[in-house]
């Protein structure tokens, strides 16, 4: 209720509360910023489905992003979490009732149904559903399978056969420390599949990302593929409780990250924070500091619904209404970011192109 009251009050304030336009800063390498389709075109299709990735590719995304977890039989599949009741119909399927369990993941008890408790064949009987139905509806629930990482790479291989500039892949290893502890590490199957599909070297159209550190360092020891250290605006890596993301985002911390990674993927609030009423504040020095360390910056996540937008870019008080995503993106482009994650490539791509042409 407090959040709703603040939102209504904020919408009554003059639009001048939004941040003033800023002079644009160049990207690290001078190239136009990339658009990463966050879980595919997940603002229009259930996330992490081939339909979502296909739509993102049709809309012109530079990269598609699968979050990767593992099945009981060690297959990498695309889900936002290994607990799948939010994104599949598993809770409604009586044959899986006895699989409900509680697992301790990254220091927290989580109850539900987990990919590591089902085989790929069993997972393939489930159907995806919208994760945030109050904002995006349920019209596409029940239509799509959970894809494997190999199926996603196969889709890209077919698409890229006729392209001069390939659509890249931007996989995230989800809870890698947890999965390694139960005997299902990400690294070997991930690198084997990328090698199989021709992703080799630092110029390959791929970025591997993780919120953890050890996983990225382990991959760096085996591969020179580009790596991205994810960061949130609070907390720290699950595999290193002594470290905070705030410390990692300091100039000294970024220098340490640059020893094993090629860029950072920060929560966008670390680039431009919001005020108490949801207005965009002044940019931090994060992009400048990261560039000084030789790191690219790809903040997340840009979404068109009013619920997610800053005050000055909302279109009304309906949280599911679509506001001015392009205006929010323009503010971030001015800081020199090298790319961004968006659920809505349909809107994000022209916004980035317009901003890059200025």
Secondary structure as GFF3:
##gff-version 3
##sequence-region A 1 358
A	DSSP	alpha_helix	2	11	.	.	.	ID=ss1
A	DSSP	three_ten_helix	15	17	.	.	.	ID=ss2
A	DSSP	beta_strand	34	38	.	.	.	ID=ss3
A	DSSP	alpha_helix	50	59	.	.	.	ID=ss4
A	DSSP	beta_strand	63	65	.	.	.	ID=ss5
A	DSSP	beta_strand	67	70	.	.	.	ID=ss6
A	DSSP	beta_strand	76	78	.	.	.	ID=ss7
A	DSSP	three_ten_helix	90	92	.	.	.	ID=ss8
A	DSSP	three_ten_helix	94	99	.	.	.	ID=ss9
A	DSSP	beta_strand	101	105	.	.	.	ID=ss10
A	DSSP	beta_strand	108	112	.	.	.	ID=ss11
A	DSSP	three_ten_helix	115	117	.	.	.	ID=ss12
A	DSSP	alpha_helix	120	123	.	.	.	ID=ss13
A	DSSP	alpha_helix	133	136	.	.	.	ID=ss14
A	DSSP	alpha_helix	149	160	.	.	.	ID=ss15
A	DSSP	beta_strand	168	169	.	.	.	ID=ss16
A	DSSP	beta_strand	172	173	.	.	.	ID=ss17
A	DSSP	alpha_helix	176	181	.	.	.	ID=ss18
A	DSSP	alpha_helix	187	196	.	.	.	ID=ss19
A	DSSP	beta_strand	208	210	.	.	.	ID=ss20
A	DSSP	alpha_helix	214	222	.	.	.	ID=ss21
A	DSSP	beta_strand	227	231	.	.	.	ID=ss22
A	DSSP	alpha_helix	245	248	.	.	.	ID=ss23
A	DSSP	alpha_helix	251	257	.	.	.	ID=ss24
A	DSSP	beta_strand	263	266	.	.	.	ID=ss25
A	DSSP	three_ten_helix	268	270	.	.	.	ID=ss26
A	DSSP	beta_strand	272	274	.	.	.	ID=ss27
A	DSSP	beta_strand	280	283	.	.	.	ID=ss28
A	DSSP	alpha_helix	286	292	.	.	.	ID=ss29
A	DSSP	beta_strand	296	302	.	.	.	ID=ss30
A	DSSP	three_ten_helix	306	308	.	.	.	ID=ss31
A	DSSP	three_ten_helix	311	313	.	.	.	ID=ss32
A	DSSP	alpha_helix	325	333	.	.	.	ID=ss33
A	DSSP	beta_strand	339	342	.	.	.	ID=ss34
A	DSSP	alpha_helix	345	357	.	.	.	ID=ss35
###
